[in-house]
């Protein structure tokens, strides 16, 4: 099976598997991350097949939708790629990307817990984080907040800054708080030159949105 055939088979698998996923983590999110990853990888010395498969499979079983199980996604990715008889080194690399690409893993300070690193992982991380900011990122944040029945904003509940991984996983504050707890931090956490450049405009859009949001929060004034 050629690389392009492997990617096409993976796309078919993802479309079916994510058919009923929450709107911010569905096939269209995966497609955007894939497109972002291919764009970023053009300027990096990265294995395109590994980047493609890592981007496509990065959210195959997001732990927050599976009772916090962080092993399910990597296992599904491994089983699927093995069924396609993908080279074992590629499989192992993609499984590591699926296991480590999520934002919460960057918050884990326990010794030895987040040691894996590669250019391909950095590309997929940047691609995923780009989709968490800007106009689409705002839409995804409020979609997920609604899915979890969280308030839009509550001035009496301050953002939880400097959270570790466990606190982040348990956080259930208003959606606006999520901007300060994660989204506004991503611009400075991009790994690649292309990722950093693309993040600038999206970051600025979020700042403009927040400024307008606070203006409107108490309703129109004369």
N, C-alpha and C positions, 0 to 999 in steps of 0.2 A: 504494500500500500504506500503510495507517495505521500509526501508531507501535506500537499493540498487536499488529498483525499482524507487524511486523518483529521485535518481541520474541519472539513465539510461534515464528516461523520460526527464530530464533536458538537458542531453547531446544531445538527438535527437532534442530538441527544439533549442538549441544553434547552432548546425550544420546547421539547416535550416535558422535560423534568420541571421547568420553571413556569409551565403554562398557567398555574393558579397561584403563583407567588405574589407576595405583597408588592404593590406597585413600584416601590423604590428599590426593590431587589429582584426584579423580574428579568425576562430575557432582554428587554430593551436597555436596562441598566448594563447587563453583561455585554451587549452589542456595543454600547458606547465605550465601555472600558476596553474592549477589544480594539476598537478603532483608535482610541487614544494611545493604546500601547503600541500599535503598529507605527503610528506617527512618531512617537517618542523614540522607538527603537531604531528608526532610520538614522538618528544622530548618535547612536551608541553602538559599541561593539558588543552586540547581544545576539544570542541564538534566536532566530525568528520563530522557529517551531516551538521552542520552550516558552518564549514570550506569548505566542498565540494561544497555546494550550493553557498556560498559567492564567492568562487574562480570561479566557472562556470559562475555566473551571473554578475561578477564585471564590465564587459565591454559590457553588453547587449545593451546599448544605450549610448556610450561615447558622452559626451556633445559637444565635438569639431566637431563631425560629424552631430550634430542635432541643429545647430544654437545656441549653448551655453546653451541649455536647460538641467539643472542639475536635474530636477525632473522626466524626462522621464524614465531614467534607473531604479530608485527605484520603479516607478509606474508599469513598465512592469514586474519587478521581483515580486512585490507584487501580481499583477493580475495572473501571471502564477502559482506561488506557491499556491495561494488560489484555483485556478482551480484544483490543484492536492489534495486539502484538507489536505495540510501540517499543522501540529500543529501551532497555531497562534503565540506562543512564538518564534518558529523557523522562521516563516515568518518575524516577526517584527525584529528579530536579523539580518537576511540576508539582509533585506531592508536597515538597518542602515549600514551594511558593504558596500553595493553597493553605498550608498550615501557618504560614508566617506573614501573609500579606495584609491581614486585618489591622486596623488602627489600634485596637486594644492591645495587640502584642507589643507595640512600641512603648506601652506604659508599664510593662512587666519588668521590674528592676531586680527580680530574683536572679541570683548568679546562675549562669548557664542556661537560662530559659529562652533566650532569644538570640542564639549564637549564629544561626544560619544567615548567610548573606551572599548575594550574587548580583551581577548587573541585571540579570533577567528579573529577579525579585524587585529590585529598585525600579525598573521600568513599570512593572505591573502595579506596584504600590503607587507610583505617581499617577498612572492612568486611573486607578480606582479613586484616589484622592481628588483628582480633578473633577470627577463626577459627583463628589460630595460638596463642591463649592460652586459659586456662581448661581445663575438662574435655575438650572436644573437641580443643583444642590439644595437650594431653598425649597423648591417644590418637593423634593424627596424628603427633606426634614419634616415638613408639615404633613406630608402624606403618612409618614411613619408615626408621627405624633398623633394623628387622627386614628390610625390603626390601633394604637395603644391607648386611645382615649385620654391623652394627656392634654392639659390646658395649653392654649397658645402662649400665654404669658401671665405671670403673677408677680407683681412688683415686690411682694412680701417674701418671695422665695429666691434667694440669691443663687447665682451659678456656683457650682462646686469646682473650684479651680484646683489644679495640681493633683488630680485624682490618680490613684494607682489603678492597675488593671481590674482588681476586684471591685473597687468603688465604682469604676466606670461601668462595669457590667450590671451593677445593681441600680445605677442612676435612673430615676424616673421623673425628673423635673420637667417643667414647661419647655416647649420646643424652642422658644427664644433663648433659654439658657444654653441650649446645645451649641449655639453659635459661639459662645464664649468658652465652652468646655471642649470644643473640638474644631468646628468649622473655620473659625478665624485663626486657628493655630496652624492650619495645614500649609499655608503659603510658605512658611519658613521651614517646613519639614520636607519639602520636595527634594528628591535625590539628584535629578538630572537638570541640565541646562534648559532643555526644552520644557520640562515640567515646570520649572521655576518661572519661565517666561509666560507660559499659558496661565499659570495660577494668578499672576499679577492682576489681570483684567477682571477675573472672576472674583477675586478678593475685594477689589474696589466696588464691584456691583453689590456685594453683600453689605458693605459699609453704607452704601447709599440706601439700600433697602431698609436697614435698621434705623437710619436717620428718619426716613419717611414713616416707618412703623411707629416710632415713638411720637412723632408729630400727630398721628391719627389715633393713638391709643385711647385718649379720653374723649374722642368724638370731635366733630367740627366745632370750631370756635369762631366767633365774629371778630 
